[in-house]
């Protein structure tokens, strides 16, 4: 009797499969990721089933001029931040994957969004929470159960979900979460690599056939990537990452992949007791307090994606009490901070080797924009000298290893954001200043611009 299944050993990190057990994955190099899987064996294909001997299929190649295009029909999510990240709304027939840490607010974001969709039938499939739990969450978000067209289905069998979806004909399908779904096509437990891959592929095929959008909520692993095979991110049309520190109130929504829009956009939310609130102007919230007369505080004009906002950089420099100097950074790369400290000591002459340095980005945000380098070293030097920086001054500039201030991108947007919030002076790189002067069509900015070429010039302006 012919075998109908076989056993393979699969890596839970990358999806690579081997016939023998392995301790370290030969593909990605991870240890202890070997999982035993049982997969079915299909009937053997003979020579007559060769792809070179069959008849040509229905698909024929076309030139670019023969291909007809049309504008995508988008579903307004009634959320300006989410619409911005998606590129203007949810495209019909698209598959969106939303990932994030446990408890960060993924289900809250999706639930409060679909509750705002008036006149749209939404099928919310939950494999983790019961119907009563979802109702309590919806009531906490301020939803009116009588006026909502949201349909709740607590099911994990994919075939049963498709049956209900075909009968109801919803305008939007939400699956929470993809790791809890299972299908009869794969002989493995829910959450395994095979089940996640088969379920995602089946959902993609289904939504493309009936032309409705679908949102998949996914878990992430300890490395911060979405759990399951890497092919999951290739299957879907859009990959959204919902991130932030659970101990702070701000959340950032990023697009890591978007076939229907830009990946440079990002949305900012504020977590409250009644749900997530859209933050249309994050600069005003991040600069709620003015630290007049306090040292170690500098304001930086940062850009995340293509969105400018001002952030507050806080630094504390003190004498090392335990012999070995401590270095700590919250919201900023610790290795880059060590590089900036080396630049201060080598190029400017400030000895910080025997002092503790603590750096914090206010608000719990994590910023990777190199344009905040100038604000970082200014805050560190301000704390070291115990001299405050004028609260009407902000800055933007990348610091090189030789102590030069390198140009930054989107300088005009940074200047306009600073001027909008009432700052009177701004330090910018000399190269950006020369570029602005050469643009004859540019209008004068309602803010005093100070061009600096080296960190010494910036310190001379800030501290005299």
ABEGO torsion letter per residue (X at the ends): XBBABBBBBBBAAAGBBBABBBABBAAAGBBGABBBBBBBBBBBBBAAABAAABBBBABBBBBAAABBBBBBBBBBAGBAAAAAAAGGEBBBGBBBBBBEBBGAGAAAAAAAAAAABBGBBBBBBBAABBAAAAAAAAAAAGBBAAABABBBBBBABAAAAAAAAAAAGBABBBBOBAAABBBAABBBBBGBAAAAAAAAAAAAAAAAAAGBBBBBBBBBBAAGBBBEBAAAAAABABBBBBBEBAABABBBBBBABBAABBAABBBBBBBBAAEBBBBABAAAAAAABBBBGBBGBBBBBBBBEABBBBBBBBBBBBBBAAGBBBBBBBGBBAAAAAAAAAAAAAAAGBBAAABBBBBBBBGGBBBABAAAAAAAAAAAAAAAAGBBBBAABBBBEBBBAAGBBBBBBGAAAAAAAAAAAGBABBBBBAAAAAAAAABAABBBBABBBBBBABAAAAAAAAAX
